[in-house]
Amino acid sequence: MAARAKTRALVSRGMIGQKHKTSRGLPVGSIIKCTDNSGARALRIIQVLGYKGRLRRVPSATVGEMIVVSVRKGTPDMRKKIFKAVVVRQRKPYRRADGTWIQFEDNAAVIMTPEGEMRGSEARGPVAKEAAERWPRIASAASIIV
């Protein structure tokens, strides 16, 4: 009963589906590109939400995960603020469930609101299929899903 209620809560927040195990390529402290039109250009990863790790191991994120970021470069009203974001591309190669390996040209994320909506209205560049399947709002704003 509790599992069904939790699932409904995640669906209502814009997140659907289970995450496949992928190589984690973005440790805390990484500077990544912001690929939406919210006004931010460079983001620093502060925290990976839902990360369960080992003592003194640096938390790291992968495609489709929600992270907490601070805006390093962008418009003056966005800079030095903290937001939640979802990783849509990573440079480190990872293996998909069908056996294919994929890697992107850069590391990128889109900024999200606490309700699970995208802050911008479009996602520039390709978006990983894992992120698009897990976050339908990102899938609807993406131009290319790889």
N, C-alpha and C positions, 0 to 999 in steps of 0.2 A: 504493500500500500504506500509506504513512504517513498519507494523508488519511483512509483508512477507520479507522485506529487512533485518529486524533484525533477523528473523529466519534463513535466508541464511547465515548471518554473523556468527551466533552461530554454524551452521552446518559446515561451513568452518574452524572454530577454533577447531573442534573435539568434540563439545558438542551438544547432541541431546536430545530432549524431555523435558517434564515438570517434575518438582520435586513434589513427593507426600509429604505431611506434615508428618514428623517424629520427634520423641523426640530428642532434641538437647542435646548431651551428652559430648561435648568437648568445654569448655569455653576458652577464650583467656588466655594464660599463661600455658596451659597444655603441658606436655612433652609426645610426642607420638613416636611410633616406625616408622622407615622408612622401608618399605617392598619391595623396589626395589633394584637393584644392581648398584645404582649410586655412592655409596661410603659413603653416609650418613647413620648413625645408629639411632640417636635420634634427634627429631625435636621439637622445641617449637612454638606453635601457636602464631602469632603476631596479625593477623587480619583475619576476615571472610569476603570474598568478597560478596557484594550484600546483606549484613545484614542490615535490617531496624529494629531498636530497640527503646527502651524507654530510656529517660534520666537516666544516671547513671546505667543502666543495662549492665552487662558484656556480650559482644557478644559471641555467642557460635555456634559451627558448628555441622553438622550431616553427615551421610553417603552420598557421592556423591557431596558434596559441595567443591568449590575451596577455599583454604585458603592461607594466606601468612605465611611462616614459616622461622625460622632461624635454621641452623644446629648446634646442641649442641655437638654431638659426631660424629666422622667420620674421613675420610681421611683429611690430613692437607689442601689440596686445596679446600675442601668443607666446612670446619669449619668456623663459624662466617660469613657466607654468607646468603643472603636472597633469597628465591625462592618461587615460587607458587607451591602448592601441592593440591591433591585431597584426601579426606578422603575415605578409602576403608573398614575400620572396626571400630566399636565402641562397648564399653563394655555395655553401657546403653541399656536396651531392648527397642525396638521400634516395632510398629505395622505396618504390611504391609496392602496393600489395600484389600487383600483376607482374612484378619482377623487373620492371624498367627502372632505370636510374635517371634522376633529373637534377639539374642545378641551374641557377639563374645567374645573370650577369652581375647583379648587385643584391644587397640586403635592403628590404623595404617594408614599411608598415603603413596602415591607415589608422587615423585617430578615430576613436569611438566615444560616444556619450555613455554615461552610466546605465542608461536604459538599453544599450545594445544597438543603437542607431549609429550610422556613420555621421561624423561631423561635417565632412565635405559632401559634395553631390556627385563626384566622379572619382574613379580610381584609375590613374594613368598607368600605362604599361601593362604587362601581363600579370595575372593573378594566379597563384597556384590552385589547382583543383581541390586540394585538401582544405584550404581556407574558404573557398567558395562553397563547398559542400557543408561545412560547419557553420558558416555565417551567411545566411541567405541575403542579408542587406548588402553585403560586399559583392555577392554574385550579381545582384541586380544593377549595381553601379559600375561593375567591371566591363571594360571594352573587350579584353581578350582573357580567356580562361585556358590555362595550359595544364 
